[in-house]
Amino acid sequence: MMLRHKILACILILAGLAAGRAGAADRTKREFRGAWLHTVYQGQYARQTTEENQAYLRGQLDKLKAAGVNAVLFQVRPSADAFYASELEPWSRFLTGTAGKAPVPFWDPLEFMVEETHKRGMELHAWLNPYRATTAKKERLPRGHLALKEPGRFVTYADGKKYFDPGLPENREFIARVVGDIVRRYDVDAIHFDDYFYPYPVAKAEFPDGNSYAKYGRGLARADWRRKNVDLLIEQVSDTIRSAKPWVRFGISPFGIWRNKKSDPRGSETNGLENYDSLYADVLLWAEKGWIDYLLPQLYWTMDNKAAAYGVLLPWWDAAVPEGCQLYIGQDVERTMKAGELDTKLALMDEGRRVDGLCWWPGYYVSDDLGGVATELSHPDRHGRPAIVPEYPRLSSEAPMRPEELRQDGDVLRWTSKSREGKAADAVKFALYRLGDGDEAELVALTGMNSCPLPGTGTYMVTALSRTNIESVPSAILIVK
């Protein structure tokens, strides 16, 4: 009778947690814990063989998972190039050392990372830079590059780099095609853009978009027209994703200041560069319109930075981001650890009404345990216990079928699940729970496979997670003695 009572109580607990959005009290179970793995300006990939690269990335993922990371934001398009097999853009020079040259022996890094992250129960967010076409002043573009075939669609700014002209409709169409190609061909969980829209301004240098402004400005002030251009791109990319795979999320990681209060009474008590006025990115509008699914502002400053304090900006974003758009906080590893602010920042994040998680910049510093960050995070009171990425019921609220036939096979637990059908409700990940003495279900493992190493003796059950992280009802329990 006591066992039956325990099982019923745990089922009710799980059902209750799965039914609503995770708040601060539930973050031991539901929390986005991301890490950015950038490829731009990274030389290790070109130096390593295919086998070495794959071993290197497996090692990165293992270390990140040990530090509690459950989502990897992998840069697959640093600058109009590709860390994947593309018919639209050339292979990245950061992958092979030569732009346009395929890796030998052949491998597809995006395909590899999707498979390896999902195997570990982690998400893969494909990270693209939309407008940047080159990353160096005298960069040689490969034959057939769009900037060589149609140079009128690109401009060269005062920083010496080439950019897609954001004012041209054909450029928005092309960037959306690139995104659609990735979403249709790869099982990514999200498309991710960071803070590079119009480029960071060079002092006393106007962005050279006079020709497109003359053609398409239609009486708008230049700044308003530029914002409109980026708005149109975000809306078109969002529509492209939704039409291809409605469950794939679209996330933006903006610079940490939307606007300063001296520019707008809705702004923050800060004094720094602004998304709205300098990068022409009205990220709050995109959230209000429902074009994006999460915002991940880069709050890389210390708690009391004079121009832009973390302690000021996190509460501002927490209040500003509208319902329906999830909020994660971008954390700078080096500054946080050097200032000894890890506990303080995590505590402030937990106080947030709307904060659903965080992301570490750069992820390589976490895997390197810079300043002891991975050691600190792996503590059970921090991220040592696994967490499920928050659910996205706005995209799909349908739960997957429950796992069946939970059983012990030596040192492994196994179960069966319904075959995937290319739908939002497919069971793509599994959560293993151990039932405690106090009618509690402790999440002990996340996996993308129908098996998991046995954590030890105890009473277990497993649930399935959909592509939008909706949780199924639990399986039957299994007692392991």
C-alpha positions as CSV (number, residue, x, y, z in Angstrom):
1,M,0.0,0.0,0.0
2,M,2.8,2.4,0.8
3,L,4.5,1.7,-2.5
4,R,1.3,2.3,-4.4
5,H,0.9,5.6,-2.5
6,K,4.5,6.6,-3.4
7,I,4.0,5.8,-7.1
8,L,0.7,7.8,-7.3
9,A,2.3,10.8,-5.5
10,C,5.3,10.8,-7.8
11,I,3.1,10.6,-10.9
12,L,1.1,13.6,-9.7
13,I,4.3,15.5,-9.0
14,L,5.6,14.9,-12.5
15,A,2.3,15.7,-14.1
16,G,2.1,19.0,-12.1
17,L,5.6,20.0,-13.1
18,A,5.0,19.1,-16.8
19,A,1.7,21.1,-16.9
20,G,3.1,24.6,-16.4
21,R,6.1,26.8,-17.2
22,A,9.1,26.3,-14.9
23,G,9.5,29.1,-12.4
24,A,12.4,29.8,-10.1
25,A,11.3,27.1,-7.6
26,D,11.4,24.5,-10.3
27,R,14.8,25.2,-11.7
28,T,16.3,22.1,-10.3
29,K,14.2,20.3,-12.9
30,R,13.6,22.9,-15.8
31,E,16.4,25.2,-16.8
32,F,18.2,26.1,-20.0
33,R,21.9,25.7,-19.4
34,G,23.7,26.5,-22.7
35,A,27.2,27.0,-23.9
36,W,28.4,28.8,-27.1
37,L,30.9,27.0,-29.2
38,H,32.2,29.5,-31.7
39,T,34.1,28.5,-34.8
40,V,35.0,32.0,-36.1
41,Y,38.7,32.8,-35.6
42,Q,39.3,29.3,-34.2
43,G,42.3,27.6,-35.7
44,Q,42.1,24.2,-34.0
45,Y,39.6,22.8,-36.5
46,A,41.8,23.4,-39.6
47,R,44.9,22.0,-37.8
48,Q,43.2,18.8,-36.8
49,T,42.3,15.8,-38.9
50,T,38.7,14.6,-39.2
51,E,39.3,12.0,-36.6
52,E,40.9,14.5,-34.2
53,N,38.1,17.0,-34.7
54,Q,35.5,14.4,-33.9
55,A,37.4,13.3,-30.8
56,Y,37.9,16.9,-29.8
57,L,34.2,17.7,-30.1
58,R,33.1,14.6,-28.3
59,G,35.4,15.6,-25.5
60,Q,34.0,19.1,-25.4
61,L,30.4,17.7,-25.1
62,D,31.4,15.3,-22.4
63,K,33.0,18.0,-20.3
64,L,30.1,20.4,-20.9
65,K,27.5,17.8,-19.9
66,A,29.5,17.1,-16.7
67,A,29.2,20.8,-15.9
68,G,25.4,20.7,-16.3
69,V,25.1,22.1,-19.9
70,N,22.0,20.8,-21.7
71,A,22.1,22.9,-24.9
72,V,25.0,23.6,-27.3
73,L,25.0,26.7,-29.5
74,F,27.3,25.6,-32.3
75,Q,28.4,28.2,-34.8
76,V,27.8,26.7,-38.3
77,R,27.9,29.9,-40.4
78,P,30.5,32.3,-39.2
79,S,30.5,34.5,-42.3
80,A,28.5,33.5,-45.4
81,D,30.2,30.1,-45.2
82,A,29.4,26.7,-43.8
83,F,30.4,24.1,-41.2
84,Y,28.1,21.7,-43.0
85,A,27.5,20.5,-46.5
86,S,25.8,23.3,-48.4
87,E,24.9,24.0,-52.0
88,L,24.3,27.7,-51.2
89,E,27.6,28.7,-49.5
90,P,31.2,27.5,-49.4
91,W,32.9,25.4,-46.7
92,S,34.4,27.6,-44.0
93,R,38.1,28.4,-44.0
94,F,37.9,28.0,-40.2
95,L,37.1,24.3,-40.8
96,T,39.6,23.3,-43.5
97,G,42.1,26.2,-43.7
98,T,40.9,27.1,-47.2
99,A,37.6,28.6,-48.0
100,G,35.5,26.4,-50.3
101,K,37.6,23.3,-49.6
102,A,35.7,20.3,-48.3
103,P,37.1,18.3,-45.4
104,V,39.2,15.2,-46.2
105,P,38.3,12.6,-45.1
106,F,34.8,14.0,-45.5
107,W,32.6,14.7,-42.5
108,D,29.7,17.1,-41.8
109,P,30.3,18.9,-38.5
110,L,26.7,20.0,-38.1
111,E,25.4,16.5,-38.8
112,F,28.0,15.1,-36.4
113,M,27.1,17.6,-33.6
114,V,23.4,17.0,-34.0
115,E,23.9,13.3,-33.5
116,E,26.4,13.6,-30.6
117,T,24.4,16.2,-28.6
118,H,21.2,14.3,-29.0
119,K,22.8,11.1,-28.0
120,R,23.7,12.8,-24.7
121,G,20.2,14.2,-24.1
122,M,21.4,17.7,-25.1
123,E,20.0,20.2,-27.6
124,L,21.8,21.5,-30.7
125,H,21.1,25.2,-31.6
126,A,22.6,26.0,-35.1
127,W,24.2,29.4,-34.7
128,L,24.4,31.7,-37.8
129,N,25.7,35.2,-38.4
130,P,23.2,36.7,-40.8
131,Y,25.0,39.6,-42.6
132,R,28.7,39.2,-42.2
133,A,30.4,38.0,-45.5
134,T,34.1,38.3,-44.6
135,T,36.0,38.4,-41.3
136,A,39.3,40.0,-42.4
137,K,40.2,43.1,-44.5
138,K,42.1,41.1,-47.2
139,E,40.2,37.9,-47.1
140,R,40.2,35.9,-50.3
141,L,36.8,34.6,-51.2
142,P,36.5,31.2,-53.0
143,R,35.4,31.0,-56.7
144,G,31.7,31.0,-57.0
145,H,31.1,33.0,-53.8
146,L,28.0,35.1,-54.0
147,A,30.0,38.3,-53.2
148,L,32.0,37.7,-56.3
149,K,29.1,36.7,-58.5
150,E,26.9,39.6,-57.4
151,P,29.1,42.2,-55.8
152,G,26.3,44.9,-55.9
153,R,24.5,43.0,-53.1
154,F,27.4,43.7,-50.7
155,V,29.1,46.7,-49.1
156,T,32.5,47.1,-47.5
157,Y,32.4,49.0,-44.2
158,A,35.1,51.0,-42.5
159,D,36.2,47.9,-40.6
160,G,37.3,46.5,-43.9
161,K,34.8,43.7,-43.9
162,K,32.1,42.9,-46.4
163,Y,28.5,42.7,-45.4
164,F,25.3,41.7,-47.1
165,D,23.4,45.0,-47.6
166,P,20.5,44.6,-45.2
167,G,18.4,47.0,-47.3
168,L,18.1,44.7,-50.3
169,P,15.1,42.3,-50.3
170,E,17.1,39.7,-52.3
171,N,19.5,39.4,-49.4
172,R,16.8,38.8,-46.9
173,E,15.4,36.1,-49.2
174,F,18.9,34.5,-49.5
175,I,19.5,34.4,-45.8
176,A,16.1,32.9,-45.2
177,R,16.9,30.3,-47.8
178,V,20.1,29.4,-45.9
179,V,18.1,29.0,-42.7
180,G,15.4,26.9,-44.4
181,D,18.0,24.7,-45.9
182,I,19.5,23.9,-42.5
183,V,16.1,23.4,-40.8
184,R,14.9,21.0,-43.5
185,R,18.0,18.9,-43.8
186,Y,19.2,18.7,-40.2
187,D,17.4,17.7,-37.0
188,V,18.4,20.9,-35.2
189,D,16.4,22.1,-32.1
190,A,16.8,25.8,-32.8
191,I,18.2,28.4,-35.1
192,H,20.3,31.0,-33.2
193,F,21.4,34.5,-34.2
194,D,23.8,36.5,-32.0
195,D,24.3,40.2,-31.7
196,Y,25.7,41.0,-35.1
197,F,23.0,42.7,-37.2
198,Y,24.2,46.0,-38.7
199,P,27.9,46.0,-37.7
200,Y,29.2,47.6,-34.5
201,P,29.8,51.2,-35.5
202,V,33.2,52.5,-36.4
203,A,33.8,56.0,-35.1
204,K,32.8,58.7,-37.6
205,A,32.1,56.1,-40.3
206,E,28.7,55.8,-41.9
207,F,27.5,52.4,-43.0
208,P,27.6,52.6,-46.8
209,D,24.0,51.8,-47.6
210,G,23.2,55.0,-49.5
211,N,22.2,53.2,-52.8
212,S,19.7,50.8,-51.2
213,Y,18.4,53.6,-49.0
214,A,17.8,55.8,-52.0
215,K,15.9,52.9,-53.7
216,Y,13.9,51.5,-50.8
217,G,13.9,54.2,-48.1
218,R,10.4,55.5,-49.0
219,G,10.6,58.6,-46.9
220,L,11.6,56.8,-43.6
221,A,14.4,58.2,-41.5
222,R,17.5,56.3,-42.2
223,A,17.7,54.8,-38.7
224,D,14.0,53.7,-38.8
225,W,14.5,52.2,-42.3
226,R,17.5,50.2,-41.0
227,R,15.5,48.8,-38.1
228,K,12.7,48.0,-40.5
229,N,15.1,46.0,-42.7
230,V,16.2,43.9,-39.7
231,D,12.6,43.5,-38.6
232,L,11.7,42.1,-42.1
233,L,14.6,39.7,-42.0
234,I,13.6,38.3,-38.5
235,E,10.0,38.0,-39.6
236,Q,11.0,36.2,-42.8
237,V,13.4,33.8,-41.1
238,S,10.7,33.1,-38.5
239,D,8.1,32.3,-41.2
240,T,10.7,30.1,-43.0
241,I,11.3,28.0,-39.8
242,R,7.7,27.7,-39.0
243,S,6.8,26.5,-42.5
244,A,9.6,23.9,-42.5
245,K,9.4,22.5,-39.0
246,P,7.1,24.3,-36.6
247,W,8.8,22.9,-33.5
248,V,12.2,24.3,-34.3
249,R,12.8,27.4,-32.1
250,F,14.3,30.7,-33.2
251,G,16.5,32.5,-30.6
252,I,18.3,35.8,-30.5
253,S,21.3,36.7,-28.3
254,P,21.4,40.5,-28.4
255,F,24.0,42.9,-27.0
256,G,23.1,43.4,-23.3
257,I,21.6,46.9,-23.6
258,W,18.4,47.5,-25.5
259,R,18.3,51.2,-24.9
260,N,19.7,53.5,-22.2
261,K,17.1,55.4,-20.2
262,K,18.5,58.7,-21.4
263,S,17.4,57.6,-24.9
264,D,14.1,56.1,-24.0
265,P,12.2,56.1,-20.6
266,R,11.6,52.3,-21.1
267,G,15.4,51.8,-21.2
268,S,17.8,50.7,-18.5
269,E,19.9,52.8,-16.1
270,T,23.0,52.2,-18.2
271,N,25.3,54.2,-20.4
272,G,26.6,52.1,-23.3
273,L,26.1,51.1,-26.8
274,E,22.4,50.3,-27.7
275,N,20.9,47.6,-29.8
276,Y,18.1,49.8,-31.0
277,D,20.2,52.8,-32.0
278,S,23.6,51.4,-33.0
279,L,22.8,47.8,-34.3
280,Y,19.3,48.7,-35.4
281,A,17.9,45.6,-33.6
282,D,14.6,46.1,-31.9
283,V,14.7,42.8,-30.1
284,L,11.8,43.5,-27.8
285,L,9.5,44.1,-30.9
286,W,10.5,40.7,-32.2
287,A,9.5,39.1,-29.0
288,E,6.2,41.0,-28.8
289,K,5.4,39.9,-32.4
290,G,6.1,36.3,-31.6
291,W,8.8,36.1,-34.3
292,I,11.3,34.7,-31.8
293,D,11.0,32.1,-29.1
294,Y,13.8,33.1,-26.7
295,L,16.0,36.1,-26.0
296,L,19.5,35.6,-24.6
297,P,21.0,39.0,-23.8
298,Q,24.7,39.0,-23.3
299,L,25.1,40.4,-19.8
300,Y,28.9,40.0,-19.7
301,W,29.6,42.8,-17.2
302,T,30.3,42.6,-13.5
303,M,27.7,43.2,-10.9
304,D,28.5,46.9,-10.4
305,N,30.1,47.9,-13.7
306,K,29.7,51.7,-13.9
307,A,28.4,51.8,-17.5
308,A,26.4,48.6,-17.6
309,A,26.0,46.7,-14.3
310,Y,24.8,43.1,-14.4
311,G,22.9,43.9,-11.2
312,V,20.9,46.5,-13.1
313,L,20.5,44.8,-16.4
314,L,19.2,41.4,-15.3
315,P,16.2,42.8,-13.5
316,W,15.6,45.2,-16.4
317,W,15.4,42.3,-18.9
318,D,13.4,40.3,-16.5
319,A,10.7,43.0,-16.5
320,A,11.0,43.9,-20.2
321,V,10.7,40.6,-22.0
322,P,7.1,39.8,-22.8
323,E,5.3,36.6,-21.9
324,G,5.5,34.0,-24.6
325,C,9.2,34.6,-25.2
326,Q,11.6,32.8,-22.9
327,L,14.5,34.7,-21.3
328,Y,18.0,33.2,-20.8
329,I,21.0,35.2,-19.5
330,G,24.4,35.2,-21.3
331,Q,27.2,34.9,-18.8
332,D,30.9,35.7,-19.4
333,V,33.0,32.9,-17.9
334,E,36.3,34.9,-17.5
335,R,34.8,38.0,-16.0
336,T,32.5,36.2,-13.7
337,M,35.2,33.9,-12.2
338,K,37.8,36.6,-12.0
339,A,35.4,38.8,-10.0
340,G,34.3,35.9,-7.8
341,E,30.7,36.6,-8.8
342,L,29.4,33.1,-9.8
343,D,27.2,32.6,-6.7
344,T,25.9,36.2,-6.7
345,K,24.9,36.1,-10.4
346,L,23.3,32.7,-10.2
347,A,21.3,33.8,-7.1
348,L,20.1,37.0,-8.9
349,M,19.1,34.9,-11.9
350,D,17.1,32.6,-9.6
351,E,15.2,35.6,-8.2
352,G,14.0,36.6,-11.7
353,R,10.4,36.3,-12.5
354,R,11.0,35.5,-16.2
355,V,14.5,34.0,-16.2
356,D,14.5,30.5,-17.5
357,G,18.2,29.8,-17.7
358,L,21.6,30.9,-18.8
359,C,24.3,30.4,-21.4
360,W,28.1,30.5,-21.0
361,W,30.5,32.4,-23.2
362,P,32.6,30.9,-24.4
363,G,31.8,27.2,-23.9
364,Y,35.5,26.3,-24.4
365,Y,36.3,28.1,-21.1
366,V,33.8,25.8,-19.3
367,S,35.3,22.7,-20.8
368,D,38.8,24.1,-19.9
369,D,37.5,24.7,-16.3
370,L,38.8,28.3,-16.5
371,G,38.9,29.7,-12.9
372,G,37.3,26.5,-11.7
373,V,34.0,27.2,-13.3
374,A,33.2,23.6,-14.3
375,T,34.3,22.4,-10.9
376,E,32.0,24.8,-9.3
377,L,29.1,24.1,-11.6
378,S,29.3,20.4,-11.2
379,H,28.5,20.6,-7.5
380,P,25.1,19.0,-6.8
381,D,23.8,22.3,-5.4
382,R,24.5,24.1,-8.7
383,H,24.4,22.2,-12.0
384,G,25.6,18.8,-10.9
385,R,22.1,17.4,-11.2
386,P,20.6,17.3,-14.7
387,A,17.9,19.7,-15.8
388,I,15.4,19.7,-18.7
389,V,15.3,22.6,-21.1
390,P,12.0,24.5,-20.5
391,E,9.1,23.5,-22.6
392,Y,7.7,25.5,-25.5
393,P,3.9,24.8,-25.5
394,R,3.3,27.8,-27.8
395,L,4.9,25.7,-30.6
396,S,3.3,22.4,-29.6
397,S,1.7,21.3,-26.4
398,E,1.2,17.7,-27.4
399,A,2.9,15.2,-25.2
400,P,4.8,12.1,-26.5
401,M,3.7,8.6,-25.9
402,R,4.9,7.2,-22.5
403,P,7.9,4.8,-22.6
404,E,7.1,1.1,-22.1
405,E,8.9,-2.0,-20.9
406,L,11.4,-0.3,-18.5
407,R,13.7,-3.1,-17.6
408,Q,17.2,-3.9,-16.2
409,D,19.8,-5.4,-18.5
410,G,22.9,-5.9,-16.5
411,D,24.4,-2.5,-15.7
412,V,22.0,-0.8,-18.1
413,L,18.3,0.3,-17.9
414,R,16.4,-0.1,-21.2
415,W,12.9,0.8,-22.4
416,T,11.0,1.0,-25.6
417,S,9.3,4.0,-27.3
418,K,7.2,4.7,-30.3
419,S,9.1,5.3,-33.6
420,R,9.5,8.9,-34.6
421,E,7.2,10.2,-37.3
422,G,8.7,13.6,-38.0
423,K,6.2,15.4,-35.7
424,A,6.5,17.8,-32.8
425,A,5.2,15.1,-30.4
426,D,8.0,12.6,-31.3
427,A,9.8,11.2,-28.2
428,V,13.3,12.5,-28.8
429,K,14.8,12.5,-25.3
430,F,14.1,10.6,-22.1
431,A,14.3,11.6,-18.4
432,L,15.1,8.9,-15.8
433,Y,13.8,9.4,-12.3
434,R,14.6,7.7,-9.0
435,L,11.8,7.7,-6.4
436,G,12.8,8.8,-2.9
437,D,11.4,8.1,0.5
438,G,9.6,11.4,0.7
439,D,7.3,10.9,-2.3
440,E,9.7,12.8,-4.5
441,A,11.0,11.9,-7.9
442,E,14.6,12.9,-8.4
443,L,15.8,13.5,-12.0
444,V,19.0,11.5,-12.3
445,A,19.7,11.3,-16.1
446,L,18.8,12.7,-19.5
447,T,19.5,10.8,-22.7
448,G,18.6,10.7,-26.3
449,M,18.7,6.9,-26.4
450,N,16.4,4.1,-25.2
451,S,18.9,3.1,-22.5
452,C,20.9,4.5,-19.7
453,P,23.6,3.3,-17.4
454,L,22.1,2.0,-14.2
455,P,22.7,4.6,-11.4
456,G,22.5,2.0,-8.6
457,T,19.8,0.3,-6.6
458,G,16.4,2.1,-6.2
459,T,13.0,2.5,-7.7
460,Y,13.0,4.0,-11.2
461,M,10.7,5.3,-13.9
462,V,11.3,7.1,-17.2
463,T,9.4,9.8,-19.1
464,A,9.7,10.9,-22.8
465,L,10.2,14.4,-23.9
466,S,8.9,15.8,-27.2
467,R,10.7,18.1,-29.6
468,T,9.3,21.1,-27.6
469,N,10.2,19.5,-24.3
470,I,6.7,18.5,-23.3
471,E,6.9,15.6,-20.9
472,S,5.0,12.3,-21.1
473,V,3.3,10.5,-18.3
474,P,5.8,8.2,-16.6
475,S,6.4,4.6,-17.4
476,A,5.7,1.8,-15.0
477,I,8.2,1.7,-12.2
478,L,11.1,-0.7,-11.9
479,I,12.6,-1.7,-8.6
480,V,16.3,-2.5,-8.8
481,K,17.7,-4.3,-5.7
